[in-house]
């Protein structure tokens, strides 16, 4: 991937030297949700998470884990809870989308789920991953070496304690599918979208707390409408500081996992930039899913190096 990144950087530099432009910022109407929805999502996370973990443990995981040796059961319990928690995050994300749509009349475009430009978003996401992920990984590896502090994550500890293939598959789902899309939904769509909406209009406490719940319905912003606003002197610029704040909070949310929080702040800023340009979740998700997939493959290789391959089965 490093060779592909170098080639991609040469292509990008050549593109800009020839007069090419960066990714354009697409117009959108301000996000209609507020802090009350942000808090509501966390309440949903707690309730749905507790119910999902308890239900899956009683119906499935408890009996399966009991068939393994005692020394592996604690690690397997950790991984089962992580899988259940990840499933609950996806359920919560769906419920949160419905809650916001019902209370604010938000559309799929508002919530970042539009697939009208999915091919474009995939290309942007893959390009950003090739360009920046090797740099982020080099920074992370350098910090681990210089600080003599290994990357620490409960997922890796659980894999080492209970190397079962079915649990590795569950962990892969949690880290590569569930975590990226739910974190991007929370940090980019909800948080950054809310910050952009409040920063691009005159501030009111009502809008910050309630969003547009008490406002009259507003039509989505189209490219034509944006051009008309610009002609009339109405700014449609998207403020840039929200992407730095959401990116920083994204990195700090991973502060307990060793020195990874600093390069993850940089990645969070990159993801914030992609969201600011597209206002859709897909490009951000592709970058995030690629990083986590590489990490999970590395975790799996570590487990296999320390245990016989047959033990994974």
Secondary structure, DSSP 8 states (H G I E B T S, - for coil): -HHHHHHHHHHHHHHHHTT---------------HHHHHHHHHHHHHHHHHHHHHHIIIIIHHHHTTS-HHHHHHHHHHHHHHHHHHHHHHHHHHHHHHHHHHH---TTTTT---TTHHHHHHHHHHHHHHHHHHHHHHHHHHHHHHT-----HHHHHHHH---HHHHHHHHIIIIIIHHHHHHIIIIIIIIHHHHHHHSS---HHHHHHTTTTS-------HHHHHHHHHTT------SHHHHHHHHHHHHTTTTSTTHHHHHHHHHHHHHHHHHHH-SSHHHHHHHHHHHHHHHHHHHHHHHHHS-GGGG-
